[in-house]
Amino acid sequence: MRVTGLNWTIGALESYGVHIVGNAVRIILMPDGSTHDCRAELLALAAYLASLRLCEPETMPMGFELAYEYLYRGPFGSNETGMTAHFMRLAEITYGLSVAVDSADVHQRLKEFLTELSRDIGSGTNVEATVNALGQSL
């Protein structure tokens, strides 16, 4: 557990949010088990964020709203499916994938995952079950 101020916590969320989203998209697109490195990084980043505790007004986890703001709303803004398509394209280029899945389907799964992950991180609970559940075939 690391006790931090609000600015430090927001900085960590901003730094790690895009990496969490990118790894989650890769896991959704490649459910065949070739995503061990992506899952390990996602788990490490999410576990770190869940371990942060705000120091004011009392020591406590960051809460769902703060986590969700920076893990979902921040990276996606008002262009949710467009940004999902962007993350999918990055995965195609990086891993040489040929993706024939609808970005709206990927986005729905991603939003559900990030909502649940934000609950875990926000309450300071173990994120492993949520991360390990990600990646069932589309």
LUMGU-886473 format. One record per residue (C-alpha): residue number from 1; chain; z, y negated, x negated. Coordinates in Angstrom, 1 decimal. Example, Ala and Ser with C-alpha at 12.3 -4.5 7.8 and 13.67 -1.06 7.14 Angstrom:
2
[pt 1, "A", [7.8, 4.5, -12.3]]
[pt 2, "A", [7.1, 1.1, -13.7]]
***
This chain:
138
[pt 1, "A", [0.0, 0.0, 0.0]]
[pt 2, "A", [-0.9, -3.4, -1.3]]
[pt 3, "A", [0.6, -6.5, 0.3]]
[pt 4, "A", [-1.9, -9.4, 0.4]]
[pt 5, "A", [-2.5, -12.7, 1.9]]
[pt 6, "A", [-5.1, -13.3, 4.7]]
[pt 7, "A", [-7.7, -14.8, 2.3]]
[pt 8, "A", [-7.5, -11.8, 0.0]]
[pt 9, "A", [-7.9, -9.4, 2.9]]
[pt 10, "A", [-10.9, -11.3, 4.3]]
[pt 11, "A", [-12.4, -11.3, 0.8]]
[pt 12, "A", [-12.0, -7.5, 0.5]]
[pt 13, "A", [-13.5, -7.0, 4.0]]
[pt 14, "A", [-16.5, -9.2, 3.1]]
[pt 15, "A", [-17.0, -7.4, -0.2]]
[pt 16, "A", [-16.8, -3.9, 1.1]]
[pt 17, "A", [-18.2, -4.3, 4.6]]
[pt 18, "A", [-21.9, -4.1, 3.7]]
[pt 19, "A", [-21.2, -1.1, 1.4]]
[pt 20, "A", [-19.4, 0.7, 4.2]]
[pt 21, "A", [-22.3, 0.0, 6.6]]
[pt 22, "A", [-25.0, 1.1, 4.1]]
[pt 23, "A", [-23.2, 4.3, 3.3]]
[pt 24, "A", [-22.6, 5.0, 7.0]]
[pt 25, "A", [-26.3, 4.6, 7.8]]
[pt 26, "A", [-27.2, 7.0, 4.9]]
[pt 27, "A", [-24.8, 9.6, 6.3]]
[pt 28, "A", [-26.2, 9.3, 9.8]]
[pt 29, "A", [-29.8, 9.6, 8.5]]
[pt 30, "A", [-29.1, 12.5, 6.1]]
[pt 31, "A", [-26.6, 14.8, 7.8]]
[pt 32, "A", [-27.6, 17.8, 5.7]]
[pt 33, "A", [-24.7, 17.5, 3.2]]
[pt 34, "A", [-26.7, 15.6, 0.5]]
[pt 35, "A", [-24.5, 12.5, 1.2]]
[pt 36, "A", [-21.4, 13.6, -0.7]]
[pt 37, "A", [-21.5, 10.5, -2.9]]
[pt 38, "A", [-22.0, 8.2, 0.1]]
[pt 39, "A", [-19.2, 9.8, 2.0]]
[pt 40, "A", [-16.8, 9.7, -1.0]]
[pt 41, "A", [-17.5, 5.9, -1.6]]
[pt 42, "A", [-17.2, 5.1, 2.1]]
[pt 43, "A", [-13.9, 7.0, 2.3]]
[pt 44, "A", [-12.5, 5.3, -0.8]]
[pt 45, "A", [-13.4, 1.8, 0.4]]
[pt 46, "A", [-12.1, 2.4, 3.9]]
[pt 47, "A", [-8.9, 4.0, 2.7]]
[pt 48, "A", [-8.3, 1.0, 0.4]]
[pt 49, "A", [-8.9, -1.5, 3.3]]
[pt 50, "A", [-6.5, 0.6, 5.5]]
[pt 51, "A", [-3.8, 0.3, 2.8]]
[pt 52, "A", [-3.8, -3.5, 2.8]]
[pt 53, "A", [-0.9, -5.2, 4.4]]
[pt 54, "A", [-0.8, -8.8, 5.3]]
[pt 55, "A", [2.3, -10.6, 4.1]]
[pt 56, "A", [2.7, -13.2, 6.8]]
[pt 57, "A", [4.4, -13.6, 9.2]]
[pt 58, "A", [5.6, -10.1, 8.3]]
[pt 59, "A", [4.2, -7.2, 6.3]]
[pt 60, "A", [1.8, -5.5, 8.7]]
[pt 61, "A", [-1.7, -3.9, 8.8]]
[pt 62, "A", [-4.6, -6.3, 9.4]]
[pt 63, "A", [-5.2, -5.4, 13.0]]
[pt 64, "A", [-8.4, -4.2, 14.8]]
[pt 65, "A", [-9.9, -7.6, 15.5]]
[pt 66, "A", [-9.9, -8.7, 11.9]]
[pt 67, "A", [-11.3, -5.4, 10.6]]
[pt 68, "A", [-14.0, -5.4, 13.4]]
[pt 69, "A", [-15.0, -9.0, 12.7]]
[pt 70, "A", [-15.9, -8.2, 9.1]]
[pt 71, "A", [-17.0, -4.6, 9.3]]
[pt 72, "A", [-19.3, -5.0, 12.4]]
[pt 73, "A", [-19.8, -8.5, 13.6]]
[pt 74, "A", [-20.2, -9.9, 10.1]]
[pt 75, "A", [-23.0, -7.7, 8.8]]
[pt 76, "A", [-24.8, -7.6, 12.1]]
[pt 77, "A", [-24.4, -11.0, 13.7]]
[pt 78, "A", [-26.5, -11.3, 16.8]]
[pt 79, "A", [-29.3, -9.2, 15.4]]
[pt 80, "A", [-27.7, -5.8, 15.8]]
[pt 81, "A", [-30.7, -3.4, 16.0]]
[pt 82, "A", [-32.7, -5.6, 13.6]]
[pt 83, "A", [-30.0, -5.3, 10.9]]
[pt 84, "A", [-29.7, -1.5, 11.6]]
[pt 85, "A", [-33.4, -1.2, 11.0]]
[pt 86, "A", [-33.0, -3.1, 7.7]]
[pt 87, "A", [-30.2, -0.8, 6.6]]
[pt 88, "A", [-32.4, 2.2, 7.5]]
[pt 89, "A", [-35.3, 0.8, 5.5]]
[pt 90, "A", [-33.0, 0.3, 2.5]]
[pt 91, "A", [-32.0, 4.0, 2.8]]
[pt 92, "A", [-35.7, 5.0, 3.0]]
[pt 93, "A", [-36.5, 3.1, -0.1]]
[pt 94, "A", [-33.4, 4.2, -2.1]]
[pt 95, "A", [-33.5, 7.9, -1.2]]
[pt 96, "A", [-37.3, 8.4, -0.6]]
[pt 97, "A", [-36.6, 9.3, 3.0]]
[pt 98, "A", [-39.1, 9.5, 5.8]]
[pt 99, "A", [-37.1, 8.3, 8.8]]
[pt 100, "A", [-38.5, 9.1, 12.2]]
[pt 101, "A", [-35.5, 8.1, 14.3]]
[pt 102, "A", [-35.1, 5.2, 16.6]]
[pt 103, "A", [-33.1, 2.4, 15.2]]
[pt 104, "A", [-31.4, 1.9, 18.6]]
[pt 105, "A", [-30.0, 5.5, 18.4]]
[pt 106, "A", [-28.8, 5.0, 14.9]]
[pt 107, "A", [-27.3, 1.6, 15.8]]
[pt 108, "A", [-25.4, 3.2, 18.8]]
[pt 109, "A", [-23.8, 5.8, 16.5]]
[pt 110, "A", [-23.1, 3.2, 13.8]]
[pt 111, "A", [-21.4, 0.9, 16.3]]
[pt 112, "A", [-19.2, 3.7, 17.6]]
[pt 113, "A", [-18.3, 4.7, 14.1]]
[pt 114, "A", [-17.5, 1.2, 12.9]]
[pt 115, "A", [-15.4, 0.5, 16.1]]
[pt 116, "A", [-13.3, 3.7, 15.4]]
[pt 117, "A", [-13.1, 2.9, 11.7]]
[pt 118, "A", [-12.0, -0.7, 12.5]]
[pt 119, "A", [-9.2, 0.8, 14.7]]
[pt 120, "A", [-8.1, 3.1, 11.8]]
[pt 121, "A", [-8.2, 0.3, 9.2]]
[pt 122, "A", [-6.7, -2.2, 11.5]]
[pt 123, "A", [-3.7, 0.0, 12.3]]
[pt 124, "A", [-3.3, 1.1, 8.7]]
[pt 125, "A", [-3.8, 4.8, 9.5]]
[pt 126, "A", [-5.6, 7.5, 7.7]]
[pt 127, "A", [-9.4, 7.0, 7.8]]
[pt 128, "A", [-10.4, 10.5, 6.6]]
[pt 129, "A", [-10.9, 12.2, 10.0]]
[pt 130, "A", [-13.1, 9.3, 11.2]]
[pt 131, "A", [-15.2, 9.3, 8.0]]
[pt 132, "A", [-15.6, 13.1, 8.0]]
[pt 133, "A", [-16.7, 13.2, 11.6]]
[pt 134, "A", [-19.7, 10.9, 10.8]]
[pt 135, "A", [-23.0, 12.5, 10.2]]
[pt 136, "A", [-23.8, 15.0, 12.9]]
[pt 137, "A", [-27.5, 15.6, 13.5]]
[pt 138, "A", [-29.5, 13.0, 15.5]]
***
